Amino acid sequence: MTTAQRPIEKGEVLLEGKGISKGFPGVWEYLILDHIDFDVRAGEVHTLLGENGAGKTVIANILSGFYSLTSGQLFVRGEPVTLRSPRDGLEHGIGMVHQELMLVRTFTVAENVALGLKAFGLSFPLRRVEQRLRELSERYQLQVDPRARIEDLSAGEQQRVEILKVLYHEPQVLILDEPTSLLTPEEAERLFEVLRGMAAEGHGIVFITHKMKEVFKVSDRVTVLKLGKAMGTKPISETSEEELSRLMFGEHIDIHIERKPVRSEKIALEVQNLEALGPEGEPALRGVSFAIREGEIFGIAGVAGNGQSELIEAVTGLRRVTGGRVIIFGRDMTNRSPREIIEAGVAHIPEKRREIGVVEPMNVAENVVLKDYRKPPFSRRSILNIPYISRHSEKVVAQFEALVPDLWRSQTRILSGGNIQRLILGRETWRRPPLIVAAHPTEGLDARAIRHTWGLFLSLRGEGSAILLVSEDLDEVMALSDRIAVMFEGKIVGLVEGAEARREEIGLLMAGIRA
């Protein structure tokens, strides 16, 4: 009897990774995953908990065959295996449900499932797929009509389809990456019941989340990841929210860079009871209010997905608000266009640097003057002043030491993410703007560039610039901010003075726990 044919016993290790490490081309010196041991057993839900960027999705992709290992070894029921593709993973009894929906919207549920089957073709018996889906829907209480078109289904129903796509292959191990990100609370609760039922049948479930509450609702064991390292594995009955929060956010020495107190009482940006919807039409901002004075850095901490992105987009004119007001230097700028926001004196360092921060097919010099080319001395009577633009671009690029082959011949798309970030920082700060909205401003930068950026922000603060700083780097928020607000589920759940902030307190608030 082969290993695959041998009956599964409760508690048996179905899938194990030993010394899992992963690096990517261009960043081999930095391991995304650093020698991690992880396993999942029959009859359990093993949760991977960590902030965005901790490495949760990378390890899931390795366990399911989407990524290859840089070093380490995978074992399926004790036997060493090499997974070269997701199909390899399925053949070894491992299936993954991705965070991003991978469905053809104009196809039916059954057609989407059939696309992943080897026998799919013009003569494929689609009715057999439909019947099998009905059986799986009934068995796992994942109700969905096999003949319904994906475009007619809700986000929760589409998530069920993704799970059914994997269950069709009868995997022993099911990996789910942030499966509740598109679900309502009621749909999430139903999913937890389904997962517990699957575990009771003997499946091994790997559940990935950054939400503390979900860990205690569904898990048997939990492993915490932080910056590509495993911080510990705990049976859920032997840990607490406080302990997991410490593992997630660390116990570093609290750092707050000394500076003179904020002198001005003049308000640069005021947000009043702001409400906005998320990408799927769900409430993303729920009555957010705060004010930033001139010469103040106001930091917002929070795990990604709690409304920070929508807040930045609402302030900079990229997302319509459904309630409340955005007031910039005393003017009501609610739902104004991005150009009007820029002309009001707002600089924006965006979260999505490639999608929003630059125009990738344009060259570097064009991107440097993207917000200035209409005005003298960059142009006169609609004619670009090329010599001036060249000198200005060289200065901006040099200030942040961006590695650029050629200002006019190099398309921006060829630059690394870190060099694009340097380019955006230089472009947005050279004019010493009165208000800066900065989202993850040092992401992708090395230590020297981070120190330079921090020094620049403090210099701008000293000159009177107001800065709205949103970052998942708690060290950055605590080092720079005069005041820190914590966002959770679209609300501000805590506000502390920067000099008095404590990592443990902020970490608990970020995890949805009242400190």
C-alpha positions as CSV (number, residue, x, y, z in Angstrom):
1,M,0.0,0.0,0.0
2,T,1.5,3.4,-1.0
3,T,1.5,6.4,1.2
4,A,-1.2,8.0,-0.8
5,Q,-3.5,4.9,-0.5
6,R,-2.9,4.5,3.3
7,P,-5.9,5.7,5.3
8,I,-5.4,9.0,7.0
9,E,-5.3,9.1,10.8
10,K,-6.5,12.0,12.8
11,G,-3.5,14.1,13.8
12,E,-1.3,12.7,11.0
13,V,1.1,15.3,9.5
14,L,-0.3,15.7,6.0
15,L,2.0,18.4,4.7
16,E,5.3,19.7,6.2
17,G,7.9,22.2,5.2
18,K,11.4,22.1,6.8
19,G,13.8,25.0,6.5
20,I,11.7,26.8,3.9
21,S,13.5,29.7,2.4
22,K,12.6,31.9,-0.5
23,G,14.4,34.7,-2.3
24,F,13.6,36.4,-5.6
25,P,15.8,37.5,-8.5
26,G,17.5,40.8,-7.6
27,V,16.9,40.4,-3.9
28,W,18.8,37.2,-3.1
29,E,20.5,38.9,-0.2
30,Y,17.1,39.3,1.4
31,L,15.2,36.2,2.1
32,I,11.4,36.7,1.8
33,L,11.1,33.5,3.9
34,D,14.0,32.7,6.2
35,H,14.3,28.9,7.2
36,I,10.7,28.4,8.3
37,D,9.4,25.1,9.7
38,F,5.6,24.6,9.2
39,D,3.2,21.6,9.1
40,V,-0.5,20.9,9.0
41,R,-2.2,17.8,10.4
42,A,-5.3,15.9,9.6
43,G,-8.3,17.2,11.4
44,E,-7.0,20.7,12.3
45,V,-7.1,24.3,11.1
46,H,-3.6,25.7,11.3
47,T,-3.6,29.5,11.0
48,L,-0.7,31.6,9.6
49,L,-1.0,35.0,11.3
50,G,1.0,38.1,10.4
51,E,1.0,41.6,9.0
52,N,1.0,42.3,5.3
53,G,4.5,41.6,4.0
54,A,5.2,39.0,6.7
55,G,5.5,36.3,4.1
56,K,2.2,34.5,4.5
57,T,1.2,34.4,0.9
58,V,4.7,33.4,-0.2
59,I,4.8,30.3,2.1
60,A,1.2,29.4,0.9
61,N,2.4,29.6,-2.7
62,I,5.4,27.3,-1.9
63,L,3.2,24.8,-0.1
64,S,0.8,24.6,-3.1
65,G,3.4,24.5,-5.9
66,F,3.0,28.1,-7.2
67,Y,6.5,29.0,-6.1
68,S,9.7,26.9,-6.0
69,L,11.9,26.7,-2.9
70,T,15.2,28.5,-2.7
71,S,16.2,26.0,0.0
72,G,14.4,23.6,2.3
73,Q,12.3,20.5,1.7
74,L,8.6,19.7,1.5
75,F,7.1,16.5,2.7
76,V,3.6,15.0,2.0
77,R,2.6,12.4,4.6
78,G,6.3,12.0,5.4
79,E,7.5,11.5,1.9
80,P,9.8,14.2,0.3
81,V,8.3,15.9,-2.7
82,T,9.2,18.5,-5.3
83,L,6.3,20.7,-6.4
84,R,6.9,22.3,-9.8
85,S,3.4,23.7,-10.4
86,P,-0.1,24.0,-8.8
87,R,-1.1,20.9,-10.8
88,D,1.7,19.0,-9.0
89,G,0.2,20.3,-5.7
90,L,-3.2,19.0,-6.6
91,E,-1.8,15.6,-7.6
92,H,-0.3,15.4,-4.1
93,G,-3.5,16.4,-2.5
94,I,-2.8,20.1,-1.9
95,G,-5.2,22.8,-3.1
96,M,-5.0,26.6,-2.6
97,V,-7.7,29.2,-2.7
98,H,-6.1,32.6,-3.5
99,Q,-7.0,35.9,-2.1
100,E,-7.6,37.4,-5.6
101,L,-10.5,35.8,-7.3
102,M,-9.4,33.8,-10.4
103,L,-12.7,33.4,-12.3
104,V,-13.9,34.1,-15.8
105,R,-16.8,36.4,-15.1
106,T,-18.7,35.6,-18.3
107,F,-18.5,31.8,-17.7
108,T,-20.8,29.8,-15.5
109,V,-19.7,28.2,-12.2
110,A,-19.4,24.8,-13.8
111,E,-17.5,26.2,-16.8
112,N,-15.0,27.8,-14.5
113,V,-14.4,24.5,-12.7
114,A,-14.1,22.6,-16.0
115,L,-11.4,25.0,-17.2
116,G,-9.0,23.5,-14.7
117,L,-9.7,19.8,-15.6
118,K,-7.4,17.9,-18.0
119,A,-10.3,16.5,-19.9
120,F,-11.8,19.9,-20.7
121,G,-12.6,20.3,-24.4
122,L,-15.5,20.9,-26.8
123,S,-17.0,17.5,-26.0
124,F,-16.4,17.7,-22.2
125,P,-19.5,16.4,-20.3
126,L,-20.4,19.7,-18.5
127,R,-23.5,18.1,-17.0
128,R,-21.2,15.8,-15.0
129,V,-19.4,18.7,-13.6
130,E,-22.6,20.4,-12.6
131,Q,-23.8,17.3,-10.8
132,R,-20.5,16.9,-9.0
133,L,-20.7,20.6,-7.9
134,R,-24.2,20.1,-6.6
135,E,-23.0,17.1,-4.5
136,L,-20.0,19.2,-3.1
137,S,-22.3,22.2,-2.4
138,E,-24.6,20.0,-0.4
139,R,-21.8,18.1,1.4
140,Y,-20.0,21.3,2.5
141,Q,-22.9,23.6,2.7
142,L,-21.4,25.9,0.0
143,Q,-24.7,26.7,-1.8
144,V,-24.2,28.0,-5.3
145,D,-26.0,27.3,-8.6
146,P,-23.5,25.5,-11.0
147,R,-25.3,27.2,-14.0
148,A,-25.1,30.7,-12.7
149,R,-22.7,33.2,-14.4
150,I,-19.9,34.5,-12.2
151,E,-20.8,38.1,-13.0
152,D,-24.2,37.6,-11.5
153,L,-22.9,36.3,-8.1
154,S,-22.1,38.3,-5.0
155,A,-18.5,38.4,-3.7
156,G,-19.4,35.8,-1.1
157,E,-20.8,33.4,-3.7
158,Q,-17.7,33.9,-5.9
159,Q,-15.6,33.0,-2.9
160,R,-17.6,29.8,-2.6
161,V,-16.9,29.0,-6.2
162,E,-13.2,29.4,-5.7
163,I,-13.4,26.9,-2.8
164,L,-15.5,24.5,-4.9
165,K,-12.9,24.7,-7.7
166,V,-10.3,23.3,-5.3
167,L,-12.6,20.8,-3.6
168,Y,-13.5,19.3,-6.9
169,H,-10.0,17.8,-6.9
170,E,-10.6,16.2,-3.5
171,P,-7.5,17.6,-1.8
172,Q,-6.3,16.4,1.6
173,V,-4.9,19.9,2.4
174,L,-6.8,23.1,1.7
175,I,-4.9,26.4,1.9
176,L,-7.0,29.6,2.0
177,D,-5.2,33.0,1.6
178,E,-7.2,35.8,3.4
179,P,-10.5,34.2,2.4
180,T,-12.7,36.6,4.4
181,S,-11.3,39.8,2.7
182,L,-14.3,40.0,0.4
183,L,-16.9,38.6,2.7
184,T,-19.5,40.2,5.0
185,P,-19.3,39.2,8.7
186,E,-22.2,36.8,8.2
187,E,-20.5,35.1,5.2
188,A,-17.3,34.9,7.1
189,E,-19.0,33.2,10.1
190,R,-20.5,30.7,7.6
191,L,-17.1,30.0,6.1
192,F,-15.7,29.3,9.6
193,E,-18.4,26.7,10.1
194,V,-17.5,25.1,6.8
195,L,-13.8,25.0,7.6
196,R,-14.4,23.4,11.0
197,G,-16.7,20.8,9.3
198,M,-13.9,20.0,6.8
199,A,-11.4,19.6,9.6
200,A,-13.8,17.3,11.4
201,E,-13.8,15.1,8.2
202,G,-10.0,14.8,8.4
203,H,-8.8,17.5,6.1
204,G,-5.9,19.7,7.0
205,I,-6.7,23.4,6.7
206,V,-4.2,26.2,6.4
207,F,-5.9,29.5,7.1
208,I,-4.1,32.7,6.4
209,T,-5.2,36.0,8.0
210,H,-4.0,39.2,9.7
211,K,-7.2,39.5,11.8
212,M,-6.8,38.5,15.4
213,K,-10.4,37.8,16.0
214,E,-10.5,35.2,13.2
215,V,-7.7,33.3,14.7
216,F,-9.6,32.4,17.8
217,K,-12.8,31.6,15.9
218,V,-11.4,28.9,13.7
219,S,-7.9,27.8,14.7
220,D,-6.5,24.7,16.4
221,R,-2.9,26.0,16.1
222,V,-1.5,29.3,15.0
223,T,2.0,30.2,13.7
224,V,3.0,33.9,13.7
225,L,5.2,35.3,10.8
226,K,7.1,38.5,11.0
227,L,9.3,39.8,8.2
228,G,9.8,36.3,6.8
229,K,10.6,34.6,10.1
230,A,8.5,32.3,12.2
231,M,8.0,33.9,15.6
232,G,6.4,30.8,17.2
233,T,3.7,28.2,16.9
234,K,1.0,27.9,19.6
235,P,-2.0,25.7,20.3
236,I,-4.9,28.1,20.4
237,S,-5.9,26.9,23.8
238,E,-2.5,27.9,25.2
239,T,-2.2,31.5,23.9
240,S,-3.9,34.8,24.1
241,E,-4.6,37.9,21.9
242,E,-2.0,39.8,23.9
243,E,0.8,37.2,23.3
244,L,0.1,36.9,19.6
245,S,0.0,40.7,19.3
246,R,3.5,40.8,20.9
247,L,4.8,38.2,18.4
248,M,3.3,40.0,15.5
249,F,4.4,43.5,16.3
250,G,7.5,42.8,18.4
251,E,8.8,44.3,21.6
252,H,11.4,46.7,20.1
253,I,12.6,49.8,22.1
254,D,10.1,52.6,21.4
255,I,11.7,55.3,19.3
256,H,10.5,58.9,19.0
257,I,12.9,61.3,17.3
258,E,13.2,64.4,19.4
259,R,11.9,67.7,17.8
260,K,10.5,71.0,18.9
261,P,6.8,71.1,19.8
262,V,4.3,72.0,17.1
263,R,3.9,75.8,17.3
264,S,1.0,76.5,14.9
265,E,-2.6,76.1,15.8
266,K,-3.6,76.7,12.1
267,I,-5.3,73.6,10.6
268,A,-3.9,72.3,7.3
269,L,-6.2,69.3,6.9
270,E,-9.4,68.5,8.6
271,V,-11.5,65.4,8.0
272,Q,-15.0,65.4,9.5
273,N,-17.1,62.2,9.9
274,L,-15.7,60.8,6.6
275,E,-17.5,57.8,5.1
276,A,-16.6,56.0,1.9
277,L,-17.2,52.6,0.2
278,G,-14.5,50.0,-0.6
279,P,-13.8,48.3,-4.0
280,E,-16.7,45.9,-3.6
281,G,-19.2,48.5,-2.4
282,E,-18.7,47.6,1.3
283,P,-18.3,50.4,4.0
284,A,-14.6,51.2,4.2
285,L,-14.6,54.4,6.2
286,R,-17.0,54.7,9.1
287,G,-17.1,58.3,10.4
288,V,-13.4,59.1,10.5
289,S,-12.5,62.5,12.0
290,F,-9.2,64.2,12.7
291,A,-7.3,67.4,12.1
292,I,-3.6,68.1,11.3
293,R,-1.9,71.4,12.2
294,E,0.7,73.1,10.1
295,G,4.1,71.8,11.1
296,E,2.7,68.5,12.4
297,I,3.2,64.9,11.4
298,F,0.1,62.9,12.0
299,G,0.7,59.2,11.7
300,I,-1.9,56.5,11.0
301,A,-1.1,53.0,12.0
302,G,-3.0,49.9,11.1
303,V,-2.9,46.5,9.4
304,A,-3.6,46.8,5.7
305,G,-7.3,46.6,4.8
306,N,-8.7,48.7,7.6
307,G,-9.6,51.8,5.6
308,Q,-6.2,53.5,5.3
309,S,-6.1,53.2,1.5
310,E,-9.6,54.5,1.1
311,L,-8.8,57.4,3.5
312,I,-5.8,58.5,1.4
313,E,-7.8,58.2,-1.8
314,A,-10.7,60.3,-0.3
315,V,-8.3,63.1,0.8
316,T,-6.5,63.2,-2.6
317,G,-9.5,63.1,-4.8
318,L,-9.1,59.5,-6.0
319,R,-12.2,58.2,-4.3
320,R,-15.7,59.7,-3.8
321,V,-16.9,60.0,-0.2
322,T,-20.4,59.2,0.7
323,G,-20.5,61.3,3.8
324,G,-18.5,63.8,5.7
325,R,-16.1,66.5,4.6
326,V,-12.5,67.1,3.6
327,I,-11.3,70.6,4.4
328,I,-7.9,71.7,3.2
329,F,-6.5,75.0,4.4
330,G,-10.1,76.2,5.3
331,R,-11.6,75.2,1.9
332,D,-14.1,72.5,1.5
333,M,-12.4,70.1,-1.0
334,T,-14.8,67.2,-0.6
335,N,-15.0,65.1,-3.8
336,R,-12.9,67.6,-5.7
337,S,-10.7,66.2,-8.6
338,P,-7.1,65.2,-8.0
339,R,-5.9,68.2,-10.0
340,E,-7.8,70.6,-7.8
341,I,-6.4,68.9,-4.7
342,I,-2.8,69.3,-6.2
343,E,-3.5,73.0,-7.0
344,A,-4.6,73.5,-3.4
345,G,-1.0,72.6,-2.3
346,V,-1.2,68.9,-1.6
347,A,1.6,66.6,-2.5
348,H,0.8,62.8,-2.7
349,I,3.2,59.9,-2.3
350,P,0.9,57.1,-3.3
351,E,0.6,53.6,-2.0
352,K,0.5,52.1,-5.5
353,R,3.6,53.6,-6.9
354,R,3.6,51.9,-10.3
355,E,-0.1,52.3,-10.9
356,I,-0.6,55.8,-9.6
357,G,2.8,57.3,-8.8
358,V,4.3,57.2,-12.3
359,V,3.4,56.7,-16.0
360,E,5.6,53.7,-16.7
361,P,5.9,54.0,-20.5
362,M,7.0,57.7,-20.1
363,N,10.7,58.5,-19.6
364,V,12.2,59.5,-16.2
365,A,12.4,63.3,-17.0
366,E,8.7,63.3,-18.1
367,N,7.7,61.7,-14.8
368,V,9.7,64.1,-12.7
369,V,7.8,67.1,-14.2
370,L,4.4,65.3,-14.4
371,K,2.8,67.9,-12.1
372,D,4.7,70.9,-13.3
373,Y,5.1,70.8,-17.1
374,R,2.2,73.2,-17.7
375,K,3.8,76.0,-15.8
376,P,6.8,78.3,-16.3
377,P,9.7,77.8,-16.2
378,F,9.1,74.2,-17.2
379,S,7.2,75.4,-20.3
380,R,6.2,78.6,-22.0
381,R,3.3,79.0,-24.4
382,S,2.8,75.2,-24.4
383,I,6.5,74.6,-25.5
384,L,8.5,72.5,-23.0
385,N,11.7,74.0,-21.8
386,I,13.9,70.9,-22.3
387,P,17.2,72.3,-20.9
388,Y,15.5,73.5,-17.7
389,I,13.6,70.2,-17.3
390,S,16.9,68.3,-17.7
391,R,18.6,70.3,-15.0
392,H,15.7,70.0,-12.7
393,S,15.3,66.3,-13.2
394,E,19.0,65.7,-12.6
395,K,18.8,67.6,-9.3
396,V,15.7,65.6,-8.2
397,V,17.2,62.3,-9.1
398,A,20.5,63.1,-7.4
399,Q,18.8,64.2,-4.2
400,F,17.5,60.7,-3.6
401,E,20.3,58.8,-5.4
402,A,17.9,57.1,-7.8
403,L,19.7,54.8,-10.2
404,V,18.6,56.0,-13.6
405,P,20.3,54.9,-16.9
406,D,19.2,58.0,-18.9
407,L,16.7,60.7,-18.1
408,W,15.2,61.0,-21.6
409,R,15.9,57.5,-23.1
410,S,14.9,55.3,-20.1
411,Q,11.3,54.4,-19.7
412,T,10.3,54.5,-16.0
413,R,9.0,50.9,-16.2
414,I,12.5,49.5,-16.3
415,L,13.4,51.0,-12.9
416,S,13.2,48.9,-9.7
417,G,10.4,49.6,-7.2
418,G,12.9,51.2,-4.9
419,N,14.2,53.6,-7.5
420,I,10.6,54.5,-8.6
421,Q,9.9,55.3,-4.9
422,R,13.0,57.6,-4.8
423,L,11.8,59.3,-8.0
424,I,8.3,60.0,-6.5
425,L,9.8,61.2,-3.2
426,G,12.0,63.7,-5.0
427,R,9.2,64.9,-7.3
428,E,6.6,65.4,-4.5
429,T,8.9,67.2,-2.0
430,W,11.3,69.4,-4.0
431,R,8.8,72.4,-3.9
432,R,8.5,72.1,-0.1
433,P,4.7,71.6,-0.2
434,P,2.5,72.8,2.6
435,L,0.6,69.5,2.9
436,I,2.0,66.0,2.2
437,V,-0.1,62.9,2.1
438,A,2.5,60.0,2.3
439,A,1.5,56.4,2.1
440,H,4.3,53.9,2.9
441,P,6.9,56.5,1.8
442,T,10.0,54.3,2.5
443,E,8.7,51.0,1.2
444,G,11.5,49.4,-0.8
445,L,14.2,51.7,0.3
446,D,17.5,50.8,1.9
447,A,18.5,52.0,5.4
448,R,20.4,55.0,4.1
449,A,17.5,56.2,1.9
450,I,15.1,55.6,4.8
451,R,17.2,57.8,7.1
452,H,17.4,60.5,4.4
453,T,13.6,60.4,4.0
454,W,13.0,60.7,7.7
455,G,15.3,63.6,7.9
456,L,13.6,65.3,5.0
457,F,10.2,64.9,6.6
458,L,11.3,66.4,9.9
459,S,13.0,69.2,8.0
460,L,9.7,69.9,6.1
461,R,7.8,69.7,9.4
462,G,10.2,72.4,10.8
463,E,9.4,74.6,7.8
464,G,5.6,74.3,8.5
465,S,4.6,71.5,6.2
466,A,1.8,69.3,7.5
467,I,2.3,65.6,6.9
468,L,-0.3,62.8,6.9
469,L,1.8,59.7,7.3
470,V,0.3,56.2,6.7
471,S,2.6,53.3,7.1
472,E,2.6,49.6,8.2
473,D,6.1,50.1,9.6
474,L,5.3,50.8,13.2
475,D,8.9,52.0,13.8
476,E,8.5,54.6,11.2
477,V,5.1,55.8,12.5
478,M,6.4,56.0,16.1
479,A,9.7,57.7,15.2
480,L,8.2,60.5,13.1
481,S,4.7,61.2,14.3
482,D,3.6,64.0,16.7
483,R,0.3,62.2,17.1
484,I,-0.7,58.6,16.1
485,A,-4.2,57.4,15.2
486,V,-4.9,53.7,14.9
487,M,-7.4,52.5,12.3
488,F,-9.3,49.3,12.6
489,E,-12.3,48.2,10.4
490,G,-12.7,51.7,9.0
491,K,-12.7,53.6,12.3
492,I,-10.1,55.4,14.4
493,V,-10.0,53.3,17.5
494,G,-7.2,55.1,19.3
495,L,-5.3,58.4,19.4
496,V,-2.0,58.8,21.3
497,E,0.7,61.4,21.5
498,G,3.8,60.3,19.6
499,A,6.2,60.9,22.4
500,E,4.1,58.8,24.8
501,A,3.2,56.0,22.3
502,R,4.1,52.5,23.3
503,R,4.5,49.7,20.8
504,E,2.4,47.1,22.8
505,E,-0.5,49.6,23.2
506,I,-0.5,50.4,19.4
507,G,-0.1,46.8,18.5
508,L,-3.1,45.7,20.5
509,L,-5.2,48.5,18.9
510,M,-4.1,47.5,15.4
511,A,-5.2,43.9,16.2
512,G,-8.7,45.2,17.3
513,I,-8.0,44.8,21.0
514,R,-8.7,47.7,23.2
515,A,-5.5,48.5,25.1
